[in-house]
């Protein structure tokens, strides 16, 4: 291993991307830029992306899949587990590393960039925020992608189903509103509600915890576990908990794993993750223990109301799932405080 002070080890979940990278000290490592643009959400499946610049010469890309996002930007993700690892700015030859694959935390303060999406949950004054996103800025300079972003947002879908789609379009499905079948599955409690280090997840009363607001919405929450971080390439994974019976294809057929460009990775026996093998977007998490409820990566959702899809989803605001496993505890603490504050602000003041 190199001994340079800016050298950091990285890895994806399966380990195929493991190597040392050299962070570029010419860029401010005291900030974490969270980009919530449509491209970043659709390519990663996250509510945001975040990268650090690397020094040259660049990293080893041999075991990674390349996705040409545009003439300006290429993304590289693991062929086996789907983790986003690098982004490359074609005009300058600069390479960036995804923040979640770093195995050691850079010394910095967590900061957000955009209003909306995950940044809605991050408290802080103007000095702690920035509107800069390196990838988004590069794309705008190169070919002005605002119109393309709008096209991604304006996909056709009605009021009675919620579209989910990755950037390349190889994966597209729809979520339907809760119905009588939505309450049929059984599931243990998630760590999001019952912290596993404090209590048993056994759901002996068969509570349908994924159904909210009088069974009209689905629960969605944030996860900071090591597996989600290394499988996605980013520090925070947002999952919407959807009954499998409420996930359908465009022709209203039932969900079929492996359709289109969907590739499965079994991260542990009986635990499965799906991603797009063309653009690398994280899509699903599911397991044999609760096959009837599927975790859907929230960054794929195209709701009319915006990123958080509040007409469809109720956000869990009391806890970040598996926060104890987070590499960057300061960032997670800030996110959790912001979630609680945002949740309080959404409550009826008369209650």
Residue pairs with C-beta under 8 A, 6 or more apart in sequence:
1 7
1 9
1 20
2 20
2 22
4 22
6 22
6 23
6 24
6 25
6 55
7 20
7 21
7 22
7 23
8 20
8 21
8 22
8 23
8 102
8 103
8 104
8 106
9 18
9 19
9 20
9 21
9 102
9 103
9 104
10 17
10 18
10 19
10 20
10 21
10 85
10 97
10 101
10 102
10 103
11 17
11 18
11 101
11 103
11 230
12 18
12 78
12 80
12 81
12 83
12 85
12 101
12 230
12 231
12 233
13 78
13 81
13 83
13 227
13 230
13 231
13 265
13 267
14 78
14 80
14 81
14 83
14 265
16 63
16 64
16 78
16 79
16 80
16 81
17 63
17 64
17 78
17 83
17 85
17 101
19 59
19 60
21 54
21 59
21 97
22 54
22 55
23 29
23 52
23 53
23 54
23 55
23 97
23 106
24 52
24 53
24 54
24 55
26 53
27 52
27 53
29 52
29 106
29 107
29 108
30 107
30 108
30 109
31 108
31 109
31 111
31 130
32 50
32 99
32 108
32 109
32 110
32 111
32 112
32 331
33 50
33 51
33 111
33 113
33 130
33 132
33 133
33 134
34 48
34 49
34 50
34 111
34 112
34 113
34 114
34 118
34 119
34 122
35 48
35 49
35 50
35 113
35 114
35 133
35 135
35 136
36 47
36 48
36 113
36 114
36 116
36 117
36 118
36 119
36 307
37 114
37 133
37 135
37 136
37 149
38 149
38 152
38 153
39 69
39 135
39 136
39 139
39 145
39 148
39 149
39 152
39 167
40 46
40 48
40 49
40 133
40 135
40 136
41 47
41 48
41 49
41 117
41 299
41 300
41 307
42 152
42 165
42 166
42 167
42 279
42 281
42 299
42 300
43 49
43 67
43 69
43 75
43 84
43 166
43 167
43 279
43 280
43 281
44 84
44 232
44 233
44 234
44 280
44 281
44 282
44 299
45 166
45 232
45 275
45 281
45 282
45 283
45 297
45 298
45 299
45 300
46 232
46 234
46 236
46 237
46 238
46 282
46 297
46 298
46 299
47 117
47 118
47 236
47 238
47 298
47 299
47 307
48 117
48 118
48 119
48 234
48 236
48 299
49 84
49 98
49 135
49 234
50 98
50 99
50 100
50 234
50 235
51 87
51 96
51 97
51 98
51 99
51 134
51 135
52 96
52 97
52 99
52 102
52 106
53 94
53 95
53 96
53 134
54 86
54 94
54 95
54 96
54 97
56 93
56 94
56 95
58 88
58 93
58 95
59 86
59 95
59 97
61 76
61 86
63 78
63 79
64 76
64 77
64 78
64 79
64 85
64 86
65 76
65 77
65 78
65 79
65 277
65 280
66 74
66 75
66 76
67 74
67 75
67 76
67 77
67 167
67 168
67 278
67 279
67 280
68 74
69 75
69 139
69 167
69 279
70 139
70 142
70 143
70 145
71 90
71 142
71 143
72 89
72 90
72 91
72 138
72 139
72 141
72 142
72 143
73 87
73 88
73 89
73 90
73 135
73 138
73 139
73 142
74 87
74 88
74 90
75 84
75 86
75 87
75 88
75 279
75 280
76 84
76 85
76 86
76 87
76 88
77 83
77 84
77 85
77 233
77 275
77 280
78 85
79 277
80 265
81 230
81 231
81 265
81 267
81 273
81 275
82 231
82 232
82 263
82 265
82 273
82 275
82 276
82 277
82 280
82 282
83 98
83 100
83 101
83 230
83 231
83 232
83 233
83 280
84 98
84 100
84 101
84 232
84 233
84 234
84 280
85 97
85 98
85 101
85 233
86 95
86 96
86 97
86 98
87 95
87 96
87 98
87 135
88 94
88 95
88 96
89 95
89 96
89 134
89 135
89 138
91 138
91 141
91 142
96 134
96 135
98 233
98 234
99 233
99 234
99 235
100 229
100 230
100 232
100 233
100 234
100 235
101 230
101 233
102 327
103 327
104 327
105 327
105 328
109 128
109 330
110 122
110 328
110 330
110 331
110 334
111 124
111 128
111 129
111 130
112 118
112 119
112 122
112 124
112 129
113 119
113 129
113 130
113 131
113 132
113 133
114 131
114 133
116 306
116 307
116 308
117 307
117 308
118 222
118 236
118 238
118 335
119 129
120 308
120 338
120 342
121 222
121 335
121 338
121 339
121 342
122 334
122 335
122 338
123 334
123 337
123 338
123 341
124 334
139 145
140 146
152 165
152 167
152 302
153 302
155 163
155 165
155 302
156 163
157 163
157 174
157 302
159 304
160 176
160 177
161 174
161 175
161 176
161 177
161 248
162 174
162 175
162 176
162 301
162 302
162 303
162 309
162 312
163 172
163 173
163 174
163 301
163 302
164 171
164 172
164 173
164 174
164 175
164 296
164 300
164 301
164 302
165 171
165 172
165 173
165 300
165 302
166 172
166 261
166 276
166 278
166 279
166 281
166 283
166 300
167 276
167 279
167 281
168 261
168 276
168 278
168 279
170 260
170 261
170 262
170 276
170 277
170 278
170 279
171 259
171 260
171 261
171 262
171 276
171 281
171 283
171 300
172 249
172 250
172 260
173 247
173 248
173 249
173 250
173 255
174 247
174 248
174 249
174 250
175 218
175 240
175 242
175 246
175 247
175 248
175 296
175 301
175 312
176 246
176 247
176 248
177 216
177 246
177 312
178 211
178 215
178 216
178 217
178 218
178 243
178 246
179 245
179 246
181 243
181 245
181 246
182 208
182 210
182 211
182 215
182 243
182 245
182 246
183 208
183 211
183 215
184 243
184 245
184 292
185 243
185 244
185 290
185 291
185 292
185 293
186 203
186 206
186 290
186 292
187 203
187 209
187 210
187 289
187 290
187 292
187 293
188 201
188 202
188 203
188 289
188 290
189 201
189 202
189 203
189 207
189 209
190 201
190 209
190 221
190 241
190 321
191 201
191 225
191 321
191 322
192 219
192 221
192 222
192 223
192 316
192 319
192 321
193 209
193 316
193 319
194 200
194 201
195 319
195 324
196 322
197 324
203 209
208 215
209 219
209 241
210 218
210 219
210 241
210 242
210 243
210 293
211 217
211 218
211 219
212 218
212 219
212 314
213 314
217 311
217 312
217 313
217 314
218 240
218 241
218 242
218 312
218 313
218 314
219 240
219 241
219 313
219 314
219 316
220 238
220 239
220 240
220 241
220 298
220 309
220 313
220 314
220 315
220 316
221 238
221 239
221 241
221 315
221 316
221 319
221 320
221 321
222 236
222 237
222 238
222 239
222 316
222 320
222 321
222 335
222 339
223 236
223 237
223 238
223 239
223 320
223 321
223 322
224 235
224 236
224 237
224 320
224 321
224 322
224 323
224 325
224 326
224 332
225 237
225 321
225 322
225 325
226 322
226 325
226 327
227 267
228 237
228 285
228 322
229 235
229 237
229 326
229 327
231 237
231 265
231 267
231 273
231 282
232 282
232 297
235 326
235 327
235 328
235 331
236 320
236 335
237 282
237 297
238 297
238 298
238 299
239 285
239 295
239 296
239 297
239 298
240 295
240 296
240 297
240 298
240 301
240 309
240 313
241 293
241 294
241 295
241 296
242 293
242 294
242 295
242 296
243 292
243 293
243 294
244 254
244 255
244 286
244 291
244 292
244 293
244 294
245 254
245 292
247 254
247 255
247 294
247 296
248 254
248 255
249 255
249 256
249 259
255 294
257 264
257 272
257 274
257 284
258 264
258 274
260 276
261 276
261 277
261 278
261 279
262 274
262 275
262 276
262 277
262 283
263 274
263 275
263 276
263 277
264 272
264 273
264 274
265 272
265 273
265 274
265 275
266 272
266 273
267 273
270 287
270 288
270 289
271 285
271 287
271 288
272 284
272 285
272 286
272 287
273 282
273 284
273 285
274 282
274 283
274 284
274 285
275 281
275 282
275 283
276 283
281 297
281 299
281 300
282 297
282 299
283 296
283 297
283 300
284 294
284 295
284 296
284 297
285 294
285 295
286 293
286 294
286 295
298 309
298 313
301 307
301 309
301 312
303 309
303 310
303 311
303 312
304 311
305 311
308 315
315 339
315 342
315 343
316 339
317 339
317 340
317 342
317 343
317 344
318 339
318 340
318 343
319 336
320 326
320 332
320 335
320 336
320 339
323 329
323 332
323 336
326 332
